[in-house]
Amino acid sequence: MVDGRHTVAVIGAGKIGELMLSGLLRSGWPVDRLLATARRPGRADELAARYGVRVVDNLTAVDEAEVLAVAVKPQDAAALLDEIGPKVPADKLVISLCAGLPTSFFSRRLPDGTPVVRVMTNTPALVDQAMSAISAGAYATGEHLALAEEMFKPLGATLRVPESQQDAVTALSGSGPAYFYLLVEAMTDAGILLGLPRQVAHDLIVQTAIGSAVMLRDSGEHPVKLREAVTSPAGTTISAIRELENHGVRAALLAALEAARDRARELAAQAE
Ligand SMILES: NC(=O)c1ccc[n+]([C@@H]2O[C@H](COP(=O)([O-])OP(=O)(O)OC[C@H]3O[C@@H](n4cnc5c(N)ncnc54)[C@H](OP(=O)(O)O)[C@@H]3O)[C@@H](O)[C@H]2O)c1
């Protein structure tokens, strides 16, 4: 359980900000050590009703919180920092959850010396199974990284990576849940093609996904070994794999992740 020593403000509590609030609350972070901000009054009311957190304006959050977790869309970050940047005392920790934006984007808009940590998390935070990659930006010390880890560990796994790897992380684990959902959707359709009722196909593939994921995590085996164990000579699986290779699924994944990485770079360029 985290100790909730610091007051954390989630600035721009949309989907990812809400995941962070709910995860911190589940982990025992005291509600009076959490603040949230929102753009629309309706959203503020919703957050206050759902979590009992105090929803304040951005400048009050800057004033009262020791840690500012920025969870706005990358294209909204410059306007937000125009508003709060000059008011942020240089001893506050700024955590950016924004895809694509380098910590230098924040540093240029914050007082000199303000520590910035970049975190790329993902939506399985909702069930405490997030993958959060954490990087130190300018002025962020080991202590700041440890504090960011303390906040994201209750939401799942954490990993420290050099900031230069964050666009690749965004493409792989940030967007990753969407690729798995697409696969499940397509495999459910395939089950229907083979005559299974939709719910049966869905239940079969979801449990298969969970079982395979736990094997990958817990067996210590390489994915190739695990796949070979299902692929008997002249069997059914190899017939399916031949089709996957014929249709370039591996190449499609390489190209898809490259496109996601490039899009992260584009978003950063557009946010300037
Ligand atoms: N979704 C994902 O799976 C995912 C994964 C990893 C990282 N991220 C990153 O997380 C960030 C948030 O993504 P999201 O999907 O959570 O987006 P989102 O649902 O649109 O959340 C952003 C929130 O910020 C609010 N906002 C914008 N400007 C504001 C301001 N000046 N003051 C206060 N609130 C403001 C928005 O208000 P309105 O509702 O009024 O627009 C919205 O509620 C993005 O930078 C994204 O790159 C997302």
The ligand as a Gaussian input file, in Angstrom:
#p B3LYP/6-31G(d) Opt

LIG

0 1
 N       -6.226000       6.521000     -23.795000
 C       -5.141000       5.767000     -23.691000
 O       -5.157000       4.535000     -23.805000
 C       -3.812000       6.400000     -23.355000
 C       -2.742000       5.558000     -23.042000
 C       -1.536000       6.147000     -22.655000
 C       -1.413000       7.527000     -22.613000
 N       -2.449000       8.317000     -22.951000
 C       -2.254000       9.775000     -22.875000
 O       -3.043000      10.265000     -21.825000
 C       -3.468000      11.578000     -22.134000
 C       -4.968000      11.669000     -21.938000
 O       -5.612000      10.788000     -22.844000
 P       -7.125000      10.394000     -22.614000
 O       -7.412000       9.275000     -23.539000
 O       -7.363000      10.239000     -21.136000
 O       -7.844000      11.748000     -23.141000
 P       -9.194000      12.415000     -22.623000
 O      -10.145000      11.356000     -22.159000
 O       -9.620000      13.406000     -23.646000
 O       -8.719000      13.214000     -21.315000
 C       -8.132000      14.484000     -21.319000
 C       -8.930000      15.364000     -20.377000
 O       -8.244000      16.593000     -20.209000
 C       -9.222000      17.626000     -20.132000
 N       -8.578000      18.899000     -20.426000
 C       -8.075000      19.362000     -21.597000
 N       -7.526000      20.591000     -21.434000
 C       -7.697000      20.918000     -20.130000
 C       -7.359000      22.053000     -19.355000
 N       -6.727000      23.112000     -19.874000
 N       -7.679000      22.053000     -18.034000
 C       -8.312000      20.996000     -17.477000
 N       -8.677000      19.881000     -18.158000
 C       -8.370000      19.855000     -19.473000
 C      -10.238000      17.213000     -21.160000
 O      -11.435000      17.892000     -20.971000
 P      -12.663000      17.767000     -22.042000
 O      -13.318000      16.477000     -21.656000
 O      -13.478000      18.955000     -21.765000
 O      -12.053000      17.751000     -23.408000
 C      -10.323000      15.704000     -20.919000
 O      -11.278000      15.397000     -19.930000
 C       -3.063000      11.882000     -23.578000
 O       -1.970000      12.757000     -23.582000
 C       -2.698000      10.520000     -24.125000
 O       -1.646000      10.640000     -25.026000
 C       -3.655000       7.786000     -23.308000

